[in-house]
């Protein structure tokens, strides 16, 4: 799956998460917990951390 496809899948998942849950921790990278909101910012900006987030979520089968 391409990076763009992973990003699209992440965004579909993000929009299905209730507003009050988007502040909850989604993933921890380098001992830093990241919420859904923080993860979305990283993914939207195509940062290295955003790429890590997509890889982790794919590995955990949160994203197809």
Z-matrix of the N, CA and C atoms (Angstrom, degrees):
N
C 1 1.452
C 2 1.528 1 108.33
N 3 1.312 2 116.16 1 135.65
C 4 1.464 3 120.66 2 -178.28
C 5 1.528 4 110.63 3 -73.87
N 6 1.328 5 114.91 4 162.38
C 7 1.463 6 119.93 5 178.09
C 8 1.521 7 111.38 6 -60.20
N 9 1.328 8 116.57 7 -38.12
C 10 1.472 9 119.94 8 179.50
C 11 1.528 10 110.64 9 -64.82
N 12 1.338 11 116.69 10 -39.36
C 13 1.467 12 120.62 11 177.47
C 14 1.525 13 110.76 12 -64.21
N 15 1.341 14 116.40 13 -40.87
C 16 1.467 15 120.56 14 177.96
C 17 1.522 16 110.27 15 -63.24
N 18 1.317 17 115.80 16 -41.55
C 19 1.466 18 120.27 17 179.35
C 20 1.529 19 110.08 18 -63.25
N 21 1.305 20 116.99 19 -43.21
C 22 1.467 21 121.49 20 178.63
C 23 1.523 22 110.56 21 -62.00
N 24 1.320 23 116.96 22 -44.07
C 25 1.460 24 120.95 23 178.68
C 26 1.525 25 110.96 24 -63.77
N 27 1.340 26 116.51 25 -40.28
C 28 1.462 27 120.13 26 177.47
C 29 1.529 28 109.94 27 -60.50
N 30 1.324 29 116.78 28 -46.59
C 31 1.466 30 120.29 29 -178.08
C 32 1.527 31 111.58 30 -64.01
N 33 1.321 32 117.59 31 -38.22
C 34 1.458 33 120.31 32 175.69
C 35 1.527 34 110.22 33 -61.53
N 36 1.320 35 116.46 34 -42.37
C 37 1.468 36 120.60 35 178.31
C 38 1.520 37 110.56 36 -65.50
N 39 1.335 38 116.12 37 -43.71
C 40 1.464 39 121.10 38 -179.00
C 41 1.524 40 110.77 39 -57.73
N 42 1.326 41 116.73 40 -47.34
C 43 1.458 42 120.14 41 -176.89
C 44 1.516 43 112.59 42 -68.88
N 45 1.324 44 118.35 43 -17.52
C 46 1.462 45 120.74 44 177.85
C 47 1.529 46 112.25 45 -88.28
N 48 1.333 47 117.19 46 -10.97
C 49 1.463 48 121.32 47 178.74
C 50 1.536 49 108.65 48 -79.05
N 51 1.330 50 117.62 49 131.35
C 52 1.468 51 119.52 50 178.49
C 53 1.529 52 111.64 51 -57.88
N 54 1.317 53 116.12 52 146.61
C 55 1.472 54 121.50 53 -177.87
C 56 1.521 55 112.28 54 -51.45
N 57 1.324 56 116.98 55 -44.31
C 58 1.463 57 119.53 56 -176.37
C 59 1.523 58 112.98 57 -69.94
N 60 1.312 59 117.96 58 -15.47
C 61 1.467 60 121.44 59 179.72
C 62 1.520 61 113.43 60 -94.24
N 63 1.308 62 117.61 61 -10.04
C 64 1.466 63 120.36 62 -176.35
C 65 1.526 64 113.22 63 -70.06
N 66 1.317 65 117.61 64 -13.69
C 67 1.460 66 121.24 65 175.87
C 68 1.517 67 112.90 66 -87.17
N 69 1.328 68 116.76 67 -6.71
C 70 1.465 69 121.25 68 -179.53
C 71 1.523 70 111.05 69 -77.02
N 72 1.323 71 115.38 70 153.39
C 73 1.467 72 121.19 71 -178.79
C 74 1.525 73 110.07 72 -66.44
N 75 1.312 74 115.42 73 130.61
C 76 1.460 75 122.62 74 177.57
C 77 1.522 76 110.81 75 -102.22
N 78 1.325 77 115.91 76 -43.10
C 79 1.463 78 120.93 77 -174.03
C 80 1.531 79 108.51 78 -152.43
N 81 1.337 80 116.20 79 154.16
C 82 1.463 81 121.73 80 176.02
C 83 1.527 82 107.60 81 -117.88
N 84 1.333 83 116.03 82 124.80
C 85 1.464 84 121.73 83 178.21
C 86 1.520 85 107.77 84 -125.93
N 87 1.329 86 116.54 85 125.88
C 88 1.466 87 122.36 86 -179.45
C 89 1.524 88 111.09 87 52.35
N 90 1.324 89 116.29 88 47.18
C 91 1.473 90 123.74 89 179.63
C 92 1.524 91 113.55 90 62.11
N 93 1.326 92 117.64 91 17.33
C 94 1.459 93 122.16 92 178.15
C 95 1.535 94 108.93 93 -112.60
N 96 1.340 95 116.58 94 113.12
C 97 1.466 96 118.34 95 177.37
C 98 1.522 97 110.71 96 -72.89
N 99 1.323 98 115.95 97 135.25
C 100 1.458 99 121.58 98 179.68
C 101 1.524 100 109.46 99 -120.22
N 102 1.308 101 115.88 100 129.18
C 103 1.461 102 121.43 101 177.50
C 104 1.525 103 109.28 102 -78.66
N 105 1.314 104 115.08 103 172.50
C 106 1.460 105 120.32 104 174.19
C 107 1.523 106 109.52 105 -56.96
N 108 1.340 107 117.11 106 -42.69
C 109 1.470 108 120.96 107 -178.22
C 110 1.528 109 111.08 108 -62.81
N 111 1.330 110 116.74 109 -46.36
C 112 1.467 111 120.80 110 -179.87
C 113 1.530 112 110.32 111 -64.86
N 114 1.326 113 115.73 112 -40.99
C 115 1.463 114 120.10 113 178.94
C 116 1.528 115 110.64 114 -62.08
N 117 1.330 116 116.47 115 -41.20
C 118 1.466 117 120.07 116 179.26
C 119 1.525 118 110.75 117 -61.80
N 120 1.323 119 117.43 118 -42.26
C 121 1.461 120 120.49 119 178.22
C 122 1.528 121 110.80 120 -59.63
N 123 1.324 122 116.12 121 -45.26
C 124 1.464 123 120.77 122 -179.66
C 125 1.535 124 110.89 123 -63.91
N 126 1.322 125 116.89 124 -44.03
C 127 1.459 126 121.33 125 -179.51
C 128 1.532 127 110.12 126 -66.99
N 129 1.330 128 117.18 127 -43.65
C 130 1.467 129 121.00 128 179.21
C 131 1.524 130 112.11 129 -59.14
N 132 1.329 131 116.84 130 -37.36
C 133 1.461 132 121.40 131 -177.48
C 134 1.530 133 112.81 132 -86.66
N 135 1.318 134 117.11 133 0.30
C 136 1.472 135 122.30 134 -179.90
C 137 1.528 136 112.69 135 53.80
N 138 1.333 137 115.89 136 43.62
C 139 1.461 138 120.49 137 178.85
C 140 1.533 139 110.08 138 -81.03
N 141 1.318 140 115.10 139 168.14
C 142 1.465 141 120.02 140 175.81
C 143 1.526 142 109.89 141 -61.20
N 144 1.324 143 116.42 142 -39.43
C 145 1.467 144 120.52 143 178.37
C 146 1.532 145 109.99 144 -65.52
N 147 1.323 146 116.90 145 -36.52
C 148 1.461 147 120.62 146 176.18
C 149 1.518 148 111.52 147 -61.31
N 150 1.326 149 116.75 148 -40.40
C 151 1.455 150 121.21 149 176.98
C 152 1.526 151 110.95 150 -64.45
N 153 1.336 152 116.32 151 -40.27
C 154 1.464 153 120.78 152 177.18
C 155 1.519 154 110.44 153 -61.61
N 156 1.315 155 116.26 154 -42.80
C 157 1.463 156 121.15 155 179.90
C 158 1.525 157 109.89 156 -59.19
N 159 1.322 158 116.99 157 -47.43
C 160 1.464 159 120.53 158 179.80
C 161 1.526 160 111.62 159 -62.26
N 162 1.326 161 116.92 160 -39.98
C 163 1.467 162 120.53 161 178.53
C 164 1.521 163 111.22 162 -64.13
N 165 1.325 164 116.21 163 -44.79
C 166 1.470 165 120.63 164 -179.33
C 167 1.529 166 110.23 165 -63.74
N 168 1.314 167 116.85 166 -46.06
C 169 1.468 168 120.19 167 -178.36
C 170 1.528 169 111.66 168 -65.33
N 171 1.326 170 116.84 169 -32.97
C 172 1.462 171 120.48 170 175.80
C 173 1.531 172 109.96 171 -69.73
N 174 1.317 173 116.47 172 -43.70
C 175 1.469 174 120.94 173 179.22
C 176 1.520 175 111.48 174 -61.50
N 177 1.338 176 116.05 175 -38.29
C 178 1.474 177 121.02 176 179.19
C 179 1.527 178 112.52 177 -81.06
N 180 1.329 179 116.73 178 0.50
C 181 1.459 180 124.71 179 179.83
C 182 1.529 181 112.65 180 62.42
N 183 1.322 182 115.51 181 28.15
C 184 1.465 183 120.82 182 171.50
C 185 1.523 184 108.01 183 -78.33
N 186 1.334 185 114.78 184 -34.35
C 187 1.461 186 121.06 185 172.18
C 188 1.527 187 107.31 186 -108.98
N 189 1.321 188 116.69 187 145.61
C 190 1.480 189 118.85 188 -179.94
C 191 1.523 190 111.65 189 -68.60
